[in-house]
Amino acid sequence: MAAALSSSCIFCQIARSSTSTTLLHQDNKVVAFQDINPSAFRHYLVIPIEHIPTVNDLQRRSEDFLLVSHMLNVGQGLLPRDAPHAKHYRFGFHQPPFNSVDHLHLHCFALPFIPRWKAIKYMSLGPFGGFIEAEKLLERIKPLSSL
């Protein structure tokens, strides 16, 4: 795993409350906040407090599986509260080289995408990476032994 915190990482600064970013959720593992350039009706990010660069740094380990599960649970709790009338929610991660910040972050969307063309940024590109749905990532990192 990478260093606990990176002083040059903007998301580490947000996780430490070193910025003016309003946190929508905070606990001992993750924080959540609004994306500064939203692509949907509601667009939140859930990040681990620990500096983990990308989904490629996650392994088939209980701690990684539980962290991503917790990130997803936080996002699934926030969106219905803040966008109860949205018909669709979507949760996922960009994979390198398509991630914009090298700090693991879950995109949480209450759809529709606004404007609609922004959906392109959140498409899976199969073997080339792109966007991976949270549930697919969980399948990929689920420990072989039972939790």
Contact map, one row per residue, 1 for C-alpha under 8 A:
111000000000000000000000000000000000000000000000000100001000000000000000000000000000000000000000000000000000000000000000000000000000000000000000000
111100000000000000000000000000000000000000000000001110000000000000000000000000000000000000000000000000000000000000000000000000000000000000000000000
111111000000000000000000000000000000000000000000011100000000000000000000000000000000000000000000000000000000000000000000000000000000000000000000000
011111000000000000000000000000000000000000000000011000000000000000000000000000000000000000000000000000000000000000000000000000000000000000000000000
001111100001000000000000000000000000000000000000111000000000000000000000000000000000000000000000000000000000000000000000000000000000000000000000000
001111111001000000000000000000000000000000000000001000000000000000000000000000000000000000000000000000000000000000000000000000000000000000000000000
000011111101100000000000000000000000000000000000000000000000000000000000000000000000000000000000000000000000000000000000000000000000000000000000000
000001111101100000000000000000000000000000000000000000000000000000000000000000000000000000000000000000000000000000000000000000000000000000000000000
000001111111100000000000000000000000000000000000000000000000000000000000000000000000000000000000000001100000000000000000000000000000000000000000000
000000111111110000000000000000000000000000000000000000000000000000000000000000000000000000000000000000000000000000000000000000000000000000000000000
000000001111111000000000000000000000000000000010000000000000000000000000000000000000000000000000000010100000000000000000000000000000000000000000000
000011111111111100000000000000000000000000000000111000000000000000000000000000000000000000000000000000100000000000000000000000000000000000000000000
000000111111111111100000000000000000000000000000000000000000000000000000000000000000000000000000000000000000000000000000000000000000000000000000000
000000000111111111101000000000000000000000000000000000000000000000000000000000000000000000000000000000000000000000000000000000000000000000000000000
000000000011111111000000000001100000000000000011100000000000000000000000000000000000000000000000000000000000000000000000000000000000000000000000000
000000000001111111000000000000000000000000000000100000000000000000000000000000000000000000000000000000000000000000000000000000000000000000000000000
000000000000111111111000000000000000000000000000000000000000000000000000000000000000000000000000000000000000000000000000000000000000000000000000000
000000000000111111110000000000000000000000000000000000000000000000000000000000000000000000000000000000000000000000000000000000000000000000000000000
000000000000110011111000000000000000000000000000000000000000000000000000000000000000000000000000000000000000000000000000000000000000000000000000000
000000000000000011111100000000000000000000000000000000000000000000000000000000000000000000000000000000000000000000000000000000000000000000000000000
000000000000010010111110000000001000000000000000000000000000000000000000000000000000000000000000000000000000000000000000000000000000000000000000000
000000000000000000011111000000001100000000000000000000000000000000000000000000000000000000000000000000000000000000000000000000000000000000000000000
000000000000000000001111110000111100000000000000000000000000000000000000000000000000000000000000000000000000000000000000000000000000000000000000000
000000000000000000000111110000111100000000000000000000000000000000000000000001000000000000000000000000000000000000000000000000000000000000000000000
000000000000000000000011111001111000000000000000000000000000000000000000010000000000000000000000000000000000000000000000000000000000000000000000000
000000000000000000000011111111110000000000000000000000000000000000000000000000000000000000000000000000000000000000000000000000000000000000000000000
000000000000000000000000111111100000000000000000000000000000000000000000000000000000000000000000000000000000000000000000000000000000000000000000000
000000000000000000000000011111000000000000000000100000000000000000000000000000000000000000000000000000000000000000000000000000000000000000000000000
000000000000000000000000011111100000000000000001110000000000000000100000000000000000000000000000000000000000000000000000000000000000000000000000000
000000000000001000000000111111110000000000000111100000000000000000000010000000000000000000000000000000000000000000000000000000000000000000000000000
000000000000001000000011111011111000000000000111100000000000000000000000000000000000000000000000000000000000000000000000000000000000000000000000000
000000000000000000000011110001111100000000011110000000000000000000000000011000000000000000000000000000000000000000000000000000000000000000000000000
000000000000000000001111100000111110000000011100000000000000000000000000000000000000000000000000000000000000000000000000000000000000000000000000000
000000000000000000000111000000011111010001111000000000000000000000000000000000000000000000000000000000000000000000000000000000000000000000000000000
000000000000000000000000000000001111110000111000000000000000000000000000000000000000000000000000000000000000000000000000000000000000000000000000000
000000000000000000000000000000000111110000000000000000000000000000000000000000000000000000000000000000000000000000000000000000000000000000000000000
000000000000000000000000000000000011111000000000000000000000000000000000000000000000000000000000000000000000000000000000000000000000000000000000000
000000000000000000000000000000000111111111110000000000000000000000000000000000000000000000000000000000000000000001000000000000000000000000000000000
000000000000000000000000000000000000111111100000000000000000000000000000000000000000000000000000000000000000000011100110000000000000000000000000000
000000000000000000000000000000000000011111100000000000000000000000000000000000000000000000000000000000000000111111100000000000000000000000000000000
000000000000000000000000000000000000011111100000000000000000000000000000000000000000000000000000000000000000111111000000000000000000000000000000000
000000000000000000000000000000000100011111110000000000000000000000000000000000100010000000000000000000000001111000000000000000000000000000000000000
000000000000000000000000000000000110011111111000000000000000000000000000000000000000000000000000000000000011110000000000000000000000000000000000000
000000000000000000000000000000011110010001111100000000000000000000000000001000000000000000000000000000000011100000000000000000000000000000000000000
000000000000000000000000000000011110000000111110000000000000000000000000001000000000000000000000000000001111000000000000000000000000000000000000000
000000000000000000000000000001111000000000011111000000000000000000000010011000000000000000000000000000001111000000000000000000000000000000000000000
000000000010001000000000000001110000000000001111100000000000000000000010000000000000000000000000000000111100000000000000000000000000000000000000000
000000000000001000000000000011100000000000000111111100000000000000100010000000000000000000000000000000011000000000000000000000000000000000000000000
000010000001001100000000000111100000000000000011111000000000000000000000000000000000000000000000000000000000000000000000000000000000000000000000000
001110000001000000000000000010000000000000000001111100000000000000000000000000000000000000000000000000000000000000000000000000000000000000000000000
011111000001000000000000000000000000000000000001111110000000000000000000000000000000000000000000000000110000000000000000000000000000000000000000000
111000000000000000000000000000000000000000000001011111001000000000000000000000000000000000000000000001110000000000000000000000000000000000000000000
010000000000000000000000000000000000000000000000001111101000000000000000000000000000000000000000000001110000000000000000000000000000000000000000000
000000000000000000000000000000000000000000000000000111111100000000000000000000000000000000000011001001110000000000000000000000000000000000000000000
000000000000000000000000000000000000000000000000000011111100000000000000000000000000000000001110000000010000000000000000000000000000000000000000000
000000000000000000000000000000000000000000000000000001111110000000000000000000000000000000000011000000000000000000000000000000000000000000000000000
100000000000000000000000000000000000000000000000000111111110000000000000000000000000000000000000000000000000000000000000000000000000000000000000000
000000000000000000000000000000000000000000000000000001111111100100000000000000000000000000000000000000000000000000000000000000000000000000001000000
000000000000000000000000000000000000000000000000000000011111100100000000000000000000000000000000000000000000000000000000000000000000000000001000000
000000000000000000000000000000000000000000000000000000000111110110000000000000000000000000000000000000000000000000000000000000000000000000011111000
000000000000000000000000000000000000000000000000000000000111111110000000000000000000000000000000000000000000000000000000000000000000000000001110000
000000000000000000000000000000000000000000000000000000000001111111000000000000000000000000000000000000000000000000000000000000000000000000000110001
000000000000000000000000000000000000000000000000000000000000111111100000000000000000000000000000000000000000000000000000000000000000000000000000000
000000000000000000000000000000000000000000000000000000000111111111110000000000000000000000000000000000000000000000000000000000000000000000001000000
000000000000000000000000000000000000000000000000000000000001111111111000000000000000000000000000000000000000000000000000000000000000000001001110000
000000000000000000000000000000000000000000000000000000000000011111111100000000000000000000000000000000000000000000000000000000000000000000000000000
000000000000000000000000000010000000000000000001000000000000001111111110000000000000000000000000000000000000000000000000000000000000000000000000000
000000000000000000000000000000000000000000000000000000000000000111111111000000000000000000000000000000000000000000000000000000000000010001000000000
000000000000000000000000000000000000000000000000000000000000000011111111100000000000000000000000000000000000000000000000000000000000000001000000000
000000000000000000000000000000000000000000000000000000000000000001111111110000000000000000000000000000000000000000000000000000000000000000000000000
000000000000000000000000000001000000000000000111000000000000000000111111111000000000000000000000000000000100000000000000000000000000000000000000000
000000000000000000000000000000000000000000000000000000000000000000011111111100000000000000100000000000000100000000000000000000000000010000000000000
000000000000000000000000000000000000000000000000000000000000000000001111111110000000000000000000000000000000000000000000000000000000000000000000000
000000000000000000000000100000010000000000000100000000000000000000000111111111000000000000000000000000000000000000000000000000000000000000000000000
000000000000000000000000000000010000000000011100000000000000000000000011111111100000000000100000000000000001000000000000000000000000000000000000000
000000000000000000000000000000000000000000000000000000000000000000000001111111110000000000000000000000000001000000000000000000000000000000000000000
000000000000000000000000000000000000000000000000000000000000000000000000111111111000000000000000000000000000000000000000000000000000000000000000000
000000000000000000000001000000000000000000000000000000000000000000000000011111111100000000000000000000000000000000000000000000000000000000000000000
000000000000000000000000000000000000000001000000000000000000000000000000001111111111000010000000000000000001110000000000000000000000000000000000000
000000000000000000000000000000000000000000000000000000000000000000000000000111111111110000000000000000000000000000000000000000000000000000000000000
000000000000000000000000000000000000000000000000000000000000000000000000000011111111000000000000000000000000000000000000000000000000000000000000000
000000000000000000000000000000000000000000000000000000000000000000000000000001111111000000000000000000000000000000000000000000000000000000000000000
000000000000000000000000000000000000000001000000000000000000000000000000000000111111110000000000000000000000010000000000000000000000000000000000000
000000000000000000000000000000000000000000000000000000000000000000000000000000111111110000000000000000000000000000000000000000000000000000000000000
000000000000000000000000000000000000000000000000000000000000000000000000000000010011111000000000000000000000000000000000000000000000000000000000000
000000000000000000000000000000000000000000000000000000000000000000000000000000010011111110000000000000000000011000000000000000000000000000000000000
000000000000000000000000000000000000000000000000000000000000000000000000000000000000111110000000000000000000011000000000000000000000000000000000000
000000000000000000000000000000000000000000000000000000000000000000000000000000000000011111000000000000000000011100000000000000000000000000000000000
000000000000000000000000000000000000000000000000000000000000000000000000000000100000011111100000000000000001111000000000000000000000000000000000000
000000000000000000000000000000000000000000000000000000000000000000000000000000000000000111110000000000000011111000000000000000000000100000000000000
000000000000000000000000000000000000000000000000000000000000000000000001001000000000000011111000000000000111100000000000000000000000110000000000000
000000000000000000000000000000000000000000000000000000000000000000000000000000000000000001111100000000000111000000000000000000000011111000000000000
000000000000000000000000000000000000000000000000000000100000000000000000000000000000000000111110000000011110000000000000000000000011110000000000000
000000000000000000000000000000000000000000000000000000100000000000000000000000000000000000011111011000000000000000000000010000001111000000000000000
000000000000000000000000000000000000000000000000000001110000000000000000000000000000000000001111111000000000000000000000000000001111000000000000000
000000000000000000000000000000000000000000000000000001010000000000000000000000000000000000000111111000000000000000000000000000001100000000000000000
000000000000000000000000000000000000000000000000000000000000000000000000000000000000000000000011111000000000000000000000000000001100000000000000000
000000000000000000000000000000000000000000000000000000000000000000000000000000000000000000000111111100000000000000000000000000001110000000000000000
000000000000000000000000000000000000000000000000000001000000000000000000000000000000000000000111111111000000000000000000000000000000000000000000000
000000000000000000000000000000000000000000000000000000000000000000000000000000000000000000000000011111000000000000000000000000000000000000000000000
000000000010000000000000000000000000000000000000000000000000000000000000000000000000000000000000001111110000000000000000000000000000000000000000000
000000001000000000000000000000000000000000000000000111000000000000000000000000000000000000000000001111110000000000000000000000000000000000000000000
000000001011000000000000000000000000000000000010001111000000000000000000000000000000000000000000000011111000000000000000000000000000000000000000000
000000000000000000000000000000000000000000000011001111100000000000000000000000000000000000001000000011111100000000000000000000000000000000000000000
000000000000000000000000000000000000000000001111000000000000000000000000000000000000000000001000000000111110000000000000000000000000000000000000000
000000000000000000000000000000000000000000001110000000000000000000000011000000000000000000111000000000011111000000000000000000000000010000000000000
000000000000000000000000000000000000000000111100000000000000000000000000000000000000000001111000000000001111100000000000000000000000000000000000000
000000000000000000000000000000000000000001111100000000000000000000000000001100100000000011110000000000000111110000000000000000000000000000000000000
000000000000000000000000000000000000000111110000000000000000000000000000000000100000000011100000000000000011111000000000000000000000000000000000000
000000000000000000000000000000000000000111100000000000000000000000000000000000100010011111000000000000000001111100000000000000000000000000000000000
000000000000000000000000000000000000000111000000000000000000000000000000000000000000011111000000000000000000111110000000000000000000000000000000000
000000000000000000000000000000000000000110000000000000000000000000000000000000000000000100000000000000000000011111010000000000000000000000000000000
000000000000000000000000000000000000001110000000000000000000000000000000000000000000000000000000000000000000001111111110000000000000000000000000000
000000000000000000000000000000000000011110000000000000000000000000000000000000000000000000000000000000000000000111111100000000000000000000000000000
000000000000000000000000000000000000001100000000000000000000000000000000000000000000000000000000000000000000000011111100000000000000000000000000000
000000000000000000000000000000000000000000000000000000000000000000000000000000000000000000000000000000000000000111111110000000000000000000000000000
000000000000000000000000000000000000000000000000000000000000000000000000000000000000000000000000000000000000000011111111000000000000000000000000000
000000000000000000000000000000000000001000000000000000000000000000000000000000000000000000000000000000000000000011111111110000000000000000000000000
000000000000000000000000000000000000001000000000000000000000000000000000000000000000000000000000000000000000000010011111111000000000000000000000000
000000000000000000000000000000000000000000000000000000000000000000000000000000000000000000000000000000000000000000001111111000000000000000000000000
000000000000000000000000000000000000000000000000000000000000000000000000000000000000000000000000000000000000000000000111111000000110000000000000000
000000000000000000000000000000000000000000000000000000000000000000000000000000000000000000000100000000000000000000000111111100000110000000000000000
000000000000000000000000000000000000000000000000000000000000000000000000000000000000000000000000000000000000000000000011111110000111000000000000000
000000000000000000000000000000000000000000000000000000000000000000000000000000000000000000000000000000000000000000000000011111001111000000000000000
000000000000000000000000000000000000000000000000000000000000000000000000000000000000000000000000000000000000000000000000001111111110000000000000000
000000000000000000000000000000000000000000000000000000000000000000000000000000000000000000000000000000000000000000000000000111111100000000000000000
000000000000000000000000000000000000000000000000000000000000000000000000000000000000000000000000000000000000000000000000000011111000000000000000000
000000000000000000000000000000000000000000000000000000000000000000000000000000000000000000000000000000000000000000000000000011111100000000000000000
000000000000000000000000000000000000000000000000000000000000000000000000000000000000000000000111110000000000000000000000000111111111000000000000000
000000000000000000000000000000000000000000000000000000000000000000000000000000000000000000000111110000000000000000000000111111011111000000000000000
000000000000000000000000000000000000000000000000000000000000000000000000000000000000000000011110010000000000000000000000111110001111100000000000000
000000000000000000000000000000000000000000000000000000000000000000000000000000000000000000011110000000000000000000000000001100001111110110000000000
000000000000000000000000000000000000000000000000000000000000000000000000000000000000000001111000000000000000000000000000000000000011111110000000000
000000000000000000000000000000000000000000000000000000000000000000010001000000000000000000111000000000000100000000000000000000000001111111000000000
000000000000000000000000000000000000000000000000000000000000000000000000000000000000000000010000000000000000000000000000000000000000111111100000000
000000000000000000000000000000000000000000000000000000000000000000000000000000000000000000000000000000000000000000000000000000000001111111110000000
000000000000000000000000000000000000000000000000000000000000000000000000000000000000000000000000000000000000000000000000000000000001111111111000000
000000000000000000000000000000000000000000000000000000000000000010011000000000000000000000000000000000000000000000000000000000000000011111111100000
000000000000000000000000000000000000000000000000000000000000000000000000000000000000000000000000000000000000000000000000000000000000001111111100000
000000000000000000000000000000000000000000000000000000000001000000000000000000000000000000000000000000000000000000000000000000000000000111111100000
000000000000000000000000000000000000000000000000000000000111100110000000000000000000000000000000000000000000000000000000000000000000000011111110000
000000000000000000000000000000000000000000000000000000000001110010000000000000000000000000000000000000000000000000000000000000000000000001111111000
000000000000000000000000000000000000000000000000000000000001110010000000000000000000000000000000000000000000000000000000000000000000000000001111111
000000000000000000000000000000000000000000000000000000000001000000000000000000000000000000000000000000000000000000000000000000000000000000000111110
000000000000000000000000000000000000000000000000000000000000000000000000000000000000000000000000000000000000000000000000000000000000000000000011111
000000000000000000000000000000000000000000000000000000000000000000000000000000000000000000000000000000000000000000000000000000000000000000000011111
000000000000000000000000000000000000000000000000000000000000010000000000000000000000000000000000000000000000000000000000000000000000000000000010111
